[in-house]
Structure formats: structure tokens, C-alpha cells
Amino acid sequence: MKEAFRNIFKKGIRYLKILIIFFFCFSIFSVILYRFLPPPITPLMIIRVGEQWWDGKEMRLKKEWKSIDEISPNLPLAVVAAEDQKFLQHNGFDWEAIGKAYDYNIKKKRKGKVRGASTISQQVAKNVFLWPGRSWIRKGLEVYFTVLIELMWSKERIMEVYLNVVEMGEGIYGVQAASEFFFKRPAQKLSKDQAAALSAVLPNPRKYSPVKLSKYLSARKIWIRQNMNYIGSVKFN
């Protein structure tokens, strides 16, 4: 009996090792592949389509890949101003922001308010390779993929992927699809105000609209514009 159990345990360990090796090889291969090619679809897109189908809604998935040269420079500037002002300086993690978010969340724990501190690099790791959630396993994988893309991609590539896969509305992904849907113009022609409006909805793009600004969104847009003016431009080279 003990011998049989020992054999099963050894087989389980062997299969687990094989699974771990396969995961590492596949993940590294995927990161290298997406350094050069556009991700055709992401786990979040698949999940959202499934949610639409389950809820009996129209299944909508609007996306159109554009190189960063075909996107207005106002958009990288706006998302850096809104989401990650140290994007060009950090190595994937803004430790100061993480510390502040931790302190805030401890103080506000009883009120149920949670503040995030994810960088653009972390959001790319989550959006392209993972699923939504706050479990420790998913967070650990997010850290792992963030390290990989920071090592293997340029900051320009990270920004390019982010601008093309970020959720911008119900079934709308990337700034090109969002620009066409909300402003009836390509992403290449977006003004600073329009870029700031799109960036303002990123905390909850399925709840907010960049063309129907609430009092909160209007204030956030003004704050983003001020940060854009302060930063000036986002230069990758």
C-alpha cells in the first residue's frame, strides 16, 4: 500500500515538473512572439464575449491593430499622465505607488475601497496573458509576465501593445476602435482633449463614456490634461 502510494506520488511530482517546464517554455515563447507580432486575441476579450453571450447581449468585439506610428502622440502622453507617470523610468513596478496604495488600502479596508498601483507594463502583462482577478496566483503570474516583457520588449513596444489591447468600452479594445466608435475619427487624428477623455475612463471603461463626461470624469480629464502639459511628451528613443 505504501509502495503504491509512493509510486503515485513520484508520478505526480514528475508530471508537475513537466507541466512547470512546459509553462515556462510556452510563456517565454509567447512573450518573444508578441514582441514582433500583434496578439490576435486576449483572454479578457474571450471572457467578455462569453459574458455577453451568457447575459443574452449582442456579442461585440471591436478591435483594430495600429502601429504606434499610426497613433497620435497625444495618446501615449495621455495614458502615461493618467495611469503611469514613471512609465519610462521604472522597470515594470512603481514601488512608491505600490507603497502608497498599500497604506491607503489598509486605512480604507473597512469601507471596501481599494486603490490599485499597476503600471502600464503590469496592465499589459495582465491584459495579454492573464485573466481578471485579485488572487495571489494571478498576481504572482502578473509579476512574472511583467518581468518577462520588461526584459524582452522595449518601452515603445509595451506602449504599442497596451494601446491596442486595452479595454475601452463594452466590446471595444484598443484606441483605434475606441476613436472610431466614440469620435468618428482614426486614432492618428485625436486631439489632446479627446486623448485625455479616453484615458479618463480607464478605471472603469464599461461604466464610463468619454463622450458623456460625469462631474467625476470631467475633473479627472482636467487633471490628466494638467499632467500632460507637465510631462510634455513621451519620447521612446
N, C-alpha and C positions, 0 to 999 in steps of 0.2 A: 504493500500500500504506500509506504513511504517512498519506495523507489519509483513508483508510478507518478506520485505527486512531484518528485524531484525532476523527473523527465519532462513533465508538463511545464513545470516552472522554467526549466532550461530552454524549452522550445519557445515559451512566451518571451523570455529575455532575448532570444535570438531574433524572433520576428520583430520585437520592439526596436532592436538595433538596426535591422534592415529598414524599418519604417522611418526611423530618425535619419539615417543616411540618405534615403530617398527624398525625404522632405528637404534636407539641406541642399542636395544636388538640384532638385527641382526649383527651389526658391532662388538659388543663385543663378540658375539658367534663365528663369523668368525675369529677374532684375536686369541681367545682361541683355536679354532680348528686347525689353521695353526701353532700354537706353537708346535703341535705334528705331524701333517700330512703335506705332501707336497701339495702346491696349485696345483690342476690339470691343471689349465689354468688361464691366467690373462686377464683383459680387453684389455691390449695392444696387446697381441697375437691375440685376436679376431679381433681387429681393423685392424691390419696389414694383416691378412688373407683376410679381407673384401677389403682392398685397393688393394691387389694383384689380387683378383677376378675382381674388378672394372676396373683395368688397363689392364686386359687380360693377366696377368703374370701367371706363374706356381705358384700354391698355395703351399707354402713350410712352414712347421713348424717343425723345428728340435729342440728337447729338450730331455734331459735325466737326471733325478734327481740322484745326488750323495750326500751321506752324507759328511760332512766336513772332516771326517777321510779318505775319499776316494779321496780327492782333495789335490794336492801338497800344502804344506805350503807357497810355493812361490806365490800362487795366492792371498790369503788374504793379504799377505805383499805387493804385487804389487798394489792391488786396494786401500789399505789404503794409500800407498805412492802417488798414483795418484789422488785419489778422496777425501780422508778424513783423514788427518794425526792425527786428535784428536779423532778418532772414539772411542777408548777405554776410553777416558776421559769425553766426553760430554754426555749430557742427551738426545741427539737427535738433538740438534741445536748448530751450531758453531757460536755464536753471534759475535765473532770478524770477521770471514769471511763474515757474513751477512752484517756487517757494512762497510767493505771494498768494497764488491760488490755494495752496495747501493751508496757509494761515486763514484765508478767507473762508474756506470750506469748513474748517474746524469751528470757527466762530458762528457760522450760519447753519450748522448742521441741523439744529432743531427746527429751523424754518424751511428746510428742504431745498434751499438754494445752493446750486453747485456752479462753481466757476471753473472753466477749463483753461489750460495753458498750452494747448497743442500748437506746435509750429506748422508752417506750411509743409515742411518735409514730413512731419508726422501725419498730417492730413492726407498727403499723397500716399504714404505707406498704407494707411487705413482704407482709403478710397479705392486703391488699385488692387490690393492684395487681400484685404480682410473684410470683415462684416461689421455692422454697427454693434455696439455693446460696451459694457464697462467692466467685464470680468477681468480677473487678473491674468488669465491665459491670453485673452485677446490683447490686453495691454502689453504683455510681455512680447507677443509676436509683433506688435506695432513698433516697439523699441528695436527689435531685431531687424525688421524691414527698413526702418528709418536709418539705422547704421549702414545697411547694405546700399541703399540708394545714395546716401551721402558719400560713401566710398567710391561708388561706381558711376554716378551721374554728376554732371555739372549742375551748378545752381540754375543755370539757364534751362537745362532740361527738366529739372524738378518743377520750375515755374511753368514751363510749357505744358507738362503733363497735368499739373494742377488746374490750369486754366481750361483744359479740355475735358476733364472728367468731373469737376466739382459740381455738386447738385445745386441747381439754381431755381428750381421750382418743381411742381408736380410733373414728373416725367421729362424734365428739362435738364440737360447736362452739358456743361461747358459754356464758355462765354459767347461762342458764335451762335449756338442755338438760342441762348438767352437774349442776345442782342437782336436777333431776327424776330423772336417771339414778342418781346416787350417794347422794342424801339423801332422795329421795322427797318433795321439797317445792319450792315455787317459789323463785326467786332472791330474791324480795322478803322472804322469811322466814328467810334464812340467818343464823346466829349468827356472832360473831366467830371462834370456833374453826373452824366449817365454812368460812368465807371464807378463813381462814388456811390450812386444809388444801388447799383448791382451788388457792390461789396457790402452795403449796409444790411442786406437781407441774409447774409451768410450764416448768422447764428441759427436761423430757422427758415430756410428758403421755401419750405412748403406752407408756412404760415404767413409770411410777409410777401409783399409785392413791391418791386422797385418803381412802379408807376402809380401806386396808391400808398403814398407815404403817411404813416401814422405820425403822431406827435413824437413818439419814441424814435421812429426811423428818421424823421426829419432832423432831430437833434443828433442822431448818430451820423447821418450824412454830413452835417456841418463839421462834426468832429473829425471825420475822415478827410474832408477837404482841407482842414487846417493841418492835419498830419501830412497830407500830400504836398502842400506848399512848403512845409518844414523839411521834408525829405528831399524834395526837388525832382529827383529822377531815380530810376533803378538801372544801374549800369552793371552788366554781367562781365564785361571784359575790361 
